[in-house]
Amino acid sequence: MLNKNAPIGVFDSGVGGLTVVKEIMHQIPNERIVYFGDTARVPYGSKSKETITKYSRQIVRFLQMQNVKAIVVACNTASAYALDEIEKETDIPMIGVVKPGAKVAAETTQNGKIGVIGTEGTVNSRIYSQYIKELNPKVSVIGKACPLFVPLVEEGLLQDPVTDEIAKRYLSELIDIDIDTLVLGCTHYPLIRSTVGRTMGENVTLVNPAYETARELKELLEKRELLNEEPVKLGDEKYRFFVSDSSEKFKRFANSIIKYGILSAKTINIEEY
Ligand code: DGL
């Protein structure tokens, strides 16, 4: 029996999923959160579907042991490759970031040309294109893998000439084909939103799936009568963070993204799950 007071489990390959956590904290502030960042095995974006499914399954087992009441796959690559399979294996409601992002993109475009940037895995899966076209078959969706963005973010080079230069190279072809909407199809990318926005120019609307994901999560919890109505005090193990590699770097980074709530991050051996 799932319990209202139980935490929400959120996972990503590293720090990217914290952009989704931030939005969840904002939209449903009474919820407890258990976050897992797979910092030992990042990046996910260049790995196979089989590997990502195996990793995601291990993380879901770990989160189940934390008695979570819902799971947010705060990673586009895992949402693209593993969500369909792993959600069948548990009764815990699960939500990814791709469907919510696709919905916003389909609603946003005016000229019918949408760009999607993400990892190689997400872009090659063509999952955004599939979901967007289900909602609006007339639009064209152009994907562009940006594999260097994740290490740049993980290294903290959020405002750096190197990041500007790489962004120009990756994004020039999307500028040339005149897209009016660009999906930040990797949860790391909102952290370099200003660089991407500057490079694309003001006529392109950037879509960050995190907002809609948190909104749909709230709706899901309401529907299942799992929304926590009681305020939880911050110190009360409200937000707990776990990683698979050294926690110091993660903690520093996390504290710069989320301005409160990260008291500690614990390293676990995810291979045991
Ligand atoms: N942040 C993840 C995503 O949304 C994965 C980045 C990576 O590990 O390659 O796809």
Residues whose N, C-alpha, C, O or C-beta is under 5 A from the ligand:
A	BS01	DGL	S13 G16 V42 P43 Y44 G45 S46 A74 C75 N76 T77 T119 V150 G185 C186 T187 H188
